[in-house]
């Protein structure tokens, strides 16, 4: 039963200083930082549920979480106060009233991520992109990425110690974008497994370095074995960039 008014908040954060989204016993998390501020703001314990977890050092341009409070919240005043209290590396961009049963995690239809690679040392991208020293065949990496659309079981790209009932994910969009001094990997799916995007990027880099061909990439997917895939790309290049919901959950 709902105990009050339910809201979604749209959040962005630099994950460099945090051990991921999820609450940790002995390490700072984004969830903890926001909950502490909301609890002070509303003078009662407030719990937030995120649309999903991000790992240590991973960033988010658009993350959502839901929470409930007894009273209605004036949006403009709330955004001003909460952003004034949050640390500088976390921001709340929007407050959205939703149906009493709306759930930030379970109602999400699609999630999108980006992985940023830079080929030159850039002080403005420190901790925000992976500085890659290798020459990469971008066309081969793009061709391999397209193969992901033909599969749904991505156990080979999942962390081994994870409690999930299925390794099936429906990838809607995938591809590489060339930038002035690097590359950006884009992927959108209905769900993601733990460590999935970084493992995919790490394996695609093997394609780009000509250590793996397209047939081998397909064999890795079919193997369902994480040991067959490449090492995970570093966390600092990964961004959660979007979460899509059905319009009916919003008031």
C-alpha positions as CSV (number, residue, x, y, z in Angstrom):
1,X,0.0,0.0,0.0
2,X,1.2,3.5,-0.8
3,X,1.9,5.6,2.3
4,X,1.9,9.0,0.5
5,X,2.9,10.7,-2.7
6,X,5.3,8.9,-5.0
7,X,7.9,10.8,-7.1
8,X,10.6,10.0,-9.6
9,X,13.8,12.1,-9.5
10,X,16.0,12.5,-12.5
11,X,19.7,12.3,-11.4
12,X,23.1,12.9,-12.9
13,X,26.4,12.2,-11.2
14,X,30.2,11.8,-11.6
15,X,30.8,8.4,-10.2
16,X,34.6,8.9,-9.6
17,X,34.3,9.3,-5.8
18,X,31.7,6.6,-5.2
19,X,31.6,2.8,-5.0
20,X,28.7,2.7,-7.4
21,X,25.0,3.5,-7.0
22,X,24.1,0.8,-4.5
23,X,24.4,1.3,-0.7
24,X,27.6,-0.1,0.8
25,X,28.4,-0.9,4.4
26,X,31.8,0.7,4.5
27,X,32.1,2.7,1.3
28,X,30.3,5.8,-0.1
29,X,27.6,5.3,-2.7
30,X,25.4,7.7,-4.8
31,X,22.2,6.2,-3.3
32,X,23.5,6.8,0.3
33,X,24.4,10.4,-0.5
34,X,21.0,11.2,-1.9
35,X,19.1,9.4,0.8
36,X,20.9,11.3,3.5
37,X,20.0,14.6,2.0
38,X,16.4,13.7,1.4
39,X,16.1,12.4,5.0
40,X,17.3,15.7,6.3
41,X,15.1,17.7,3.9
42,X,11.9,15.9,4.9
43,X,12.9,15.2,8.5
44,X,12.2,11.5,8.2
45,X,14.0,8.5,6.9
46,X,13.6,8.4,3.1
47,X,14.6,5.4,1.0
48,X,15.1,5.7,-2.8
49,X,15.0,2.9,-5.4
50,X,17.1,3.4,-8.5
51,X,16.4,2.3,-12.1
52,X,19.5,0.1,-11.8
53,X,23.0,-0.2,-10.4
54,X,26.1,1.4,-11.7
55,X,29.5,0.0,-10.6
56,X,32.3,1.8,-8.9
57,X,33.6,4.8,-10.9
58,X,30.8,4.6,-13.5
59,X,29.0,7.9,-14.3
60,X,25.4,8.7,-15.1
61,X,24.0,11.5,-17.3
62,X,20.4,10.3,-16.6
63,X,19.5,8.0,-13.7
64,X,16.1,7.8,-12.1
65,X,15.0,6.8,-8.6
66,X,11.6,6.8,-6.9
67,X,10.7,7.6,-3.3
68,X,7.5,8.4,-1.2
69,X,6.8,11.2,1.2
70,X,3.5,12.0,3.0
71,X,3.1,15.5,1.5
72,X,3.0,16.9,-2.0
73,X,6.3,18.5,-3.0
74,X,6.6,22.0,-4.7
75,X,9.0,21.2,-7.5
76,X,11.0,24.4,-7.9
77,X,11.7,24.8,-4.2
78,X,12.6,21.1,-3.9
79,X,15.1,21.2,-6.8
80,X,16.7,24.4,-5.3
81,X,17.0,23.0,-1.8
82,X,18.1,19.4,-2.7
83,X,20.8,20.6,-5.1
84,X,22.1,23.1,-2.6
85,X,22.5,20.2,-0.1
86,X,23.9,17.5,-2.4
87,X,27.7,17.3,-3.1
88,X,28.9,19.0,-6.2
89,X,29.3,15.7,-8.1
90,X,25.6,14.7,-7.8
91,X,22.7,16.7,-9.3
92,X,18.9,16.3,-9.3
93,X,17.5,17.6,-12.6
94,X,13.8,16.9,-12.3
95,X,11.0,15.9,-9.9
96,X,8.2,13.9,-11.5
97,X,4.9,12.9,-9.7
98,X,4.0,9.3,-10.6
99,X,1.3,6.7,-10.0
100,X,1.4,5.1,-6.6
101,X,2.6,1.8,-8.1
102,X,5.3,3.2,-10.4
103,X,8.7,1.6,-9.9
104,X,11.9,3.1,-11.1
105,X,13.5,-0.3,-11.8
106,X,10.7,-2.6,-12.8
107,X,8.8,-0.1,-15.0
108,X,11.9,0.9,-17.1
109,X,11.4,-0.2,-20.7
110,X,14.9,0.7,-22.2
111,X,18.2,1.7,-20.8
112,X,21.1,3.2,-22.7
113,X,24.8,3.5,-22.1
114,X,27.8,5.1,-23.7
115,X,31.5,4.2,-23.4
116,X,34.0,7.0,-24.2
117,X,37.5,6.4,-25.5
118,X,40.1,9.1,-26.2
119,X,43.3,8.5,-28.2
120,X,45.1,11.5,-26.8
121,X,45.9,12.7,-23.3
122,X,43.2,15.2,-22.4
123,X,43.2,16.8,-18.9
124,X,39.6,17.7,-19.3
125,X,38.7,14.0,-19.7
126,X,40.6,12.8,-16.7
127,X,38.4,10.2,-15.1
128,X,35.7,10.7,-17.8
129,X,37.1,8.6,-20.6
130,X,39.5,5.8,-21.2
131,X,42.8,6.9,-22.7
132,X,43.5,4.2,-25.3
133,X,47.1,3.8,-26.6
134,X,46.2,1.2,-29.2
135,X,45.4,1.7,-32.9
136,X,41.9,0.3,-33.4
137,X,40.1,-0.8,-36.6
138,X,36.8,1.1,-36.0
139,X,35.1,-0.6,-39.0
140,X,35.8,-4.1,-37.7
141,X,34.5,-3.1,-34.3
142,X,31.3,-1.7,-35.8
143,X,30.7,-4.9,-37.8
144,X,31.2,-6.9,-34.6
145,X,28.8,-4.7,-32.6
146,X,26.1,-5.3,-35.2
147,X,26.3,-9.0,-34.5
148,X,25.0,-8.3,-31.0
149,X,21.6,-7.5,-32.5
150,X,21.3,-11.2,-33.6
151,X,21.6,-12.6,-30.1
152,X,19.7,-12.4,-26.8
153,X,21.8,-14.6,-24.4
154,X,24.7,-12.6,-23.1
155,X,26.0,-14.7,-20.2
156,X,29.5,-14.5,-21.7
157,X,29.5,-10.8,-20.8
158,X,28.1,-11.1,-17.3
159,X,30.0,-11.1,-14.1
160,X,30.0,-14.7,-12.8
161,X,28.9,-14.0,-9.2
162,X,25.4,-12.6,-10.0
163,X,22.0,-13.6,-8.9
164,X,19.8,-13.5,-12.0
165,X,17.3,-15.9,-13.4
166,X,18.0,-15.1,-17.0
167,X,20.9,-13.8,-19.1
168,X,18.6,-12.7,-21.9
169,X,18.6,-9.1,-23.0
170,X,17.0,-7.5,-26.0
171,X,19.4,-5.0,-27.6
172,X,17.6,-2.3,-29.5
173,X,20.4,-0.2,-30.7
174,X,24.2,-0.5,-30.9
175,X,27.1,1.2,-32.7
176,X,30.3,3.2,-32.6
177,X,30.6,7.0,-33.1
178,X,33.8,8.6,-34.3
179,X,34.7,11.8,-32.5
180,X,37.5,14.3,-33.1
181,X,40.0,12.4,-31.0
182,X,38.3,9.2,-30.0
183,X,35.3,6.9,-30.2
184,X,32.0,6.5,-28.4
185,X,30.2,3.2,-28.1
186,X,26.4,3.4,-27.9
187,X,24.1,0.6,-26.7
188,X,20.4,0.5,-25.7
189,X,18.6,-2.6,-24.3
190,X,15.7,-3.5,-22.2
191,X,18.1,-4.7,-19.4
192,X,21.8,-5.1,-18.8
193,X,23.7,-7.8,-16.8
194,X,26.3,-6.8,-14.2
195,X,29.5,-5.7,-16.0
196,X,27.9,-6.4,-19.4
197,X,28.7,-3.1,-21.3
198,X,32.4,-3.0,-20.1
199,X,32.9,-6.6,-21.0
200,X,31.4,-6.0,-24.5
201,X,33.6,-3.0,-25.0
202,X,36.7,-4.9,-23.8
203,X,35.9,-7.8,-26.3
204,X,35.2,-5.4,-29.1
205,X,38.6,-3.8,-28.5
206,X,40.2,-7.2,-29.2
207,X,38.4,-7.0,-32.6
208,X,39.8,-3.5,-33.1
209,X,43.4,-4.7,-32.3
210,X,43.0,-7.7,-34.7
211,X,43.3,-10.2,-31.8
212,X,39.9,-11.6,-32.6
213,X,37.8,-12.0,-35.8
214,X,34.0,-11.8,-36.3
215,X,33.7,-15.6,-36.2
216,X,35.5,-15.8,-32.9
217,X,33.3,-13.0,-31.5
218,X,30.2,-15.1,-32.4
219,X,31.8,-18.2,-30.8
220,X,32.3,-16.2,-27.6
221,X,28.7,-15.2,-27.4
222,X,27.5,-18.8,-28.0
223,X,30.0,-20.2,-25.4
224,X,28.1,-18.4,-22.6
225,X,31.5,-18.4,-20.8
226,X,32.8,-15.1,-19.3
227,X,36.3,-16.5,-19.4
228,X,36.2,-16.6,-23.2
229,X,35.3,-12.8,-23.5
230,X,37.8,-10.0,-23.2
231,X,38.8,-8.1,-20.0
232,X,36.3,-5.4,-18.9
233,X,37.1,-1.9,-20.1
234,X,38.0,0.6,-17.3
235,X,35.0,2.0,-15.4
236,X,35.8,5.7,-16.0
237,X,34.7,5.6,-19.6
238,X,31.2,4.3,-18.9
239,X,28.0,6.4,-18.6
240,X,24.4,5.6,-18.0
241,X,22.8,8.0,-20.5
242,X,19.1,7.3,-20.5
243,X,16.2,5.4,-19.0
244,X,12.8,5.2,-20.8
245,X,9.4,4.6,-19.1
246,X,5.8,4.1,-20.3
247,X,4.0,7.5,-20.3
248,X,1.1,6.0,-18.3
249,X,3.1,5.9,-15.0
250,X,3.4,9.7,-14.9
251,X,0.7,11.9,-13.3
